Amino acid sequence: MMKVTLEFNLPDQQEKFDNLMHGAKWKYVVREMDEHMRELLKWNSENLDESQLLVVRQLRSMLLQYLEQENLRLHE
């Protein structure tokens, strides 16, 4: 078993503390956005024109590239 203790100097490091405390919420939001884009491409592509489809594909690709660059996984 490993224990970790993190210390923050508040209020100077409030933003860092908040980021740490809300990391799961950030992951949830990013995962939901990825899922929404995936569903648009898979199930609703007939409702989008070619330029809209291209934008959704590019945005999803960028999101996944950023996650990969940071060694982050949405689905474990």
C-alpha angles and dihedrals in degrees: 000000000000125000124199127196119195123194128197131188102227133233090015093058097034094124093053090047092049091049090053094046094048099041093112090053091051090050091050092052093048092046091050092050091049091048091049092052091046091052092048090054096042105038109014105037091115088065093057129071121231095265092051091048090050092052093049091048092049094047093048091047091051092048092051092046092052091049091050092048090055093043091241124151124203095190122039 
